[in-house]
Amino acid sequence: MPYVNIKITKEGATAEQKAQLIQGATQLLVDVLGKNPATTVVVIDEVDTDNWGVGGETITVRRQQGK
């Protein structure tokens, strides 16, 4: 049973976009590894930009700086 965990920043991904991510990740495992889509689990975690850092800075700060 494959388990996929997708982490994205909490910046307004729509329900439709999340559904596309779930479908796409499932299909990728079917196509590449021959996995059963009925037993493939996909979880999307939305992380606040204050809780996600890159290069020693939070994403909130990086967004404010235009990075």
N, C-alpha and C positions, 0 to 999 in steps of 0.2 A: 504494500500500500504506500505509494509515494506521498510525501508531505512536502508542500512548497510553501515557504513563508516569504511574502512580498512585503517590504517595508517602504513606505512612502511618507513624505512630509504631509502634515495635515494642512493642506492648502486648497481644499475644495474639489477634490476629485469627485466626479458625479457617480451616482449609482450605476449609470450606464457604462462609464469608463471602468469602474471596478468589475462589473460583469464581464467586460471584454478582457480584462487582465486574467480573470479566473478561467474563462473559456480558452484564451490563448495559451496560458501556462499548461492547462490540461491537455490541449491538443499537441503542444510541443512534446510532452512526455509520451503521448500516444505515437506520434510520428517518429521520434528519435529512438525511444526505448521500447516501444511496443506495449506500453503500460495500459491497463484497463481504466478507462475514464470513470467508470462507476466506483472505483476504489481510490481515486486520486483526490487528495485533500489539498485545497488551496486556501491559505489564510492571508488576509491583508491587514497589516498593522499600520495605523496612521499615527505618526509621531509628531508631536508639537515641535515647531522649529527651534524652540528654546532648549529642547532635549536632544538635538541632533547637531553634531559638530564636525567640521572639516578644517584641517589646517590650524587647529587651535582656537577656532572661532565657532560660535553657534551659527546655525543657518539664518536665524533672525538677524544677526549682525551683518552677515555676508549679504543678505538681501538688501539691507539698508544701505550698504556700501556699493550696491550695484554689481556684486560679484556673481 
